[in-house]
Amino acid sequence: MRKLYMEISVGLFVMLGLAALFYMAVTIGGAGMASASEQTLVARFDSSSGLKSGAFVEIAGVRIGKVTDISLDDENFEAVVLMRLPKNIEIPDDSVASIRTAGIIGDRFIKISPGGSDLGLEDGEEIIETESAISIEELVSKYMFEGGGE
């Protein structure tokens, strides 16, 4: 009887350990499903160079969400970016989404500059005004090989 009790105890301990590891992997990895307290917004960019899924989204320097998917609209040749944000943050419909770089050569992220409209974007709607990433390589080559537009 004592052996059976020991085997059941060890089995329960192992199961609890595996459940805790699974929970941590999903939570830390951000692989969870969108909850009812979150919304998805869409933005289209001419170029999303350097932006990756999982990149953060910020307003006023505060991280409020993250990029969940980047795909190509093969009809318009635009990058379609999906962002997951909290529903309690109402984004005005005339806001501007820009791809920025953290530091000089850091990771790319999306900065949302809120507009002044009283109308907010709903779940699944699109931020119309966007600014693509500035390519340092293109700027350097422009000034080196074209003389800066002289």
C-alpha positions as CSV (number, residue, x, y, z in Angstrom):
1,M,0.0,0.0,0.0
2,R,2.8,2.3,0.8
3,K,4.4,1.7,-2.6
4,L,1.2,2.6,-4.4
5,Y,0.9,5.8,-2.4
6,M,4.5,6.7,-3.3
7,E,3.9,6.1,-7.0
8,I,0.7,8.2,-7.1
9,S,2.5,11.0,-5.3
10,V,5.4,11.0,-7.7
11,G,3.0,10.8,-10.7
12,L,1.0,13.8,-9.4
13,F,4.2,15.8,-8.8
14,V,5.4,15.1,-12.3
15,M,2.1,16.1,-13.9
16,L,2.0,19.3,-11.9
17,G,5.6,20.1,-13.0
18,L,4.7,19.5,-16.7
19,A,1.6,21.7,-16.4
20,A,3.6,24.5,-14.8
21,L,6.2,24.2,-17.6
22,F,3.5,24.3,-20.3
23,Y,1.9,27.4,-18.7
24,M,5.2,29.2,-18.5
25,A,6.1,28.4,-22.1
26,V,2.8,29.7,-23.3
27,T,2.8,32.8,-21.1
28,I,6.4,33.8,-21.7
29,G,6.4,32.9,-25.4
30,G,3.2,35.0,-25.9
31,A,1.6,32.1,-27.8
32,G,-1.7,32.6,-26.1
33,M,-4.9,33.3,-28.0
34,A,-6.3,36.9,-28.1
35,S,-8.5,37.4,-25.1
36,A,-11.8,39.3,-24.9
37,S,-9.8,42.3,-23.4
38,E,-7.7,42.6,-26.6
39,Q,-8.3,43.9,-30.1
40,T,-6.6,43.4,-33.4
41,L,-5.8,46.4,-35.6
42,V,-4.4,46.3,-39.2
43,A,-1.9,48.7,-40.8
44,R,-0.5,48.6,-44.4
45,F,3.0,49.7,-45.2
46,D,5.0,50.2,-48.4
47,S,7.9,48.4,-46.7
48,S,8.0,46.6,-43.4
49,S,11.7,45.8,-43.7
50,G,13.2,44.7,-40.4
51,L,9.9,44.4,-38.6
52,K,9.2,41.0,-37.1
53,S,6.3,39.2,-35.5
54,G,6.5,39.8,-31.8
55,A,7.8,43.4,-32.2
56,F,6.3,45.8,-29.7
57,V,3.7,48.5,-30.4
58,E,4.0,51.8,-28.4
59,I,2.2,55.0,-27.8
60,A,4.0,57.9,-26.1
61,G,7.0,55.7,-25.4
62,V,4.9,53.1,-23.5
63,R,4.6,49.5,-24.8
64,I,1.0,48.7,-25.2
65,G,0.9,45.7,-27.6
66,K,2.7,43.6,-30.1
67,V,2.8,42.7,-33.8
68,T,1.1,39.3,-34.3
69,D,1.5,38.8,-38.1
70,I,3.1,40.3,-41.1
71,S,2.0,39.3,-44.6
72,L,2.0,40.5,-48.2
73,D,-1.0,41.9,-50.0
74,D,0.0,40.5,-53.4
75,E,-2.5,42.7,-55.3
76,N,-1.2,46.0,-54.0
77,F,2.3,44.9,-53.0
78,E,2.0,46.2,-49.5
79,A,3.0,44.7,-46.1
80,V,-0.1,44.0,-44.0
81,V,0.7,44.1,-40.3
82,L,-1.6,42.8,-37.6
83,M,-1.2,44.2,-34.1
84,R,-2.8,43.1,-30.8
85,L,-3.6,45.9,-28.4
86,P,-5.7,46.2,-25.2
87,K,-9.3,47.1,-25.8
88,N,-9.3,49.7,-23.0
89,I,-6.9,51.9,-25.1
90,E,-9.1,53.6,-27.7
91,I,-7.0,54.5,-30.8
92,P,-8.5,57.5,-32.7
93,D,-9.3,56.6,-36.3
94,D,-7.0,59.4,-37.7
95,S,-3.9,58.0,-35.9
96,V,-0.6,57.4,-37.7
97,A,1.3,54.1,-37.4
98,S,5.1,54.4,-38.1
99,I,7.8,51.7,-38.2
100,R,10.7,53.0,-36.0
101,T,14.0,51.7,-34.8
102,A,14.9,51.3,-31.2
103,G,18.2,53.1,-31.0
104,I,20.6,53.4,-33.9
105,I,20.7,49.8,-35.0
106,G,18.1,48.3,-32.7
107,D,15.0,46.2,-33.4
108,R,12.1,47.7,-35.3
109,F,8.8,48.5,-33.6
110,I,5.5,50.3,-34.4
111,K,4.9,53.7,-33.0
112,I,1.3,54.9,-33.0
113,S,0.8,58.7,-32.9
114,P,-2.8,59.3,-31.8
115,G,-4.9,61.7,-33.9
116,G,-7.5,64.1,-32.6
117,S,-10.6,62.4,-33.8
118,D,-13.5,61.5,-31.5
119,L,-14.1,58.3,-33.4
120,G,-12.1,55.2,-32.3
121,L,-11.0,52.2,-34.2
122,E,-12.9,49.0,-33.6
123,D,-11.5,45.4,-33.4
124,G,-10.3,44.4,-36.9
125,E,-10.3,48.0,-38.4
126,E,-7.3,49.5,-40.2
127,I,-5.0,52.4,-39.4
128,I,-5.1,54.3,-42.7
129,E,-2.2,56.7,-42.2
130,T,1.2,54.8,-42.1
131,E,4.9,55.6,-42.4
132,S,7.3,52.9,-43.6
133,A,10.7,52.3,-42.1
134,I,13.5,54.5,-43.0
135,S,16.3,52.5,-44.5
136,I,19.7,53.8,-43.3
137,E,21.4,51.9,-46.2
138,E,19.3,53.6,-48.8
139,L,20.0,57.1,-47.3
140,V,23.8,56.4,-47.1
141,S,23.9,55.1,-50.7
142,K,21.8,58.1,-51.9
143,Y,24.3,60.6,-50.4
144,M,27.4,58.7,-51.3
145,F,26.6,57.9,-54.9
146,E,24.2,60.6,-55.9
147,G,25.8,63.5,-54.1
148,G,22.8,64.1,-51.9
149,G,20.5,65.3,-54.7
150,E,22.9,68.0,-56.1
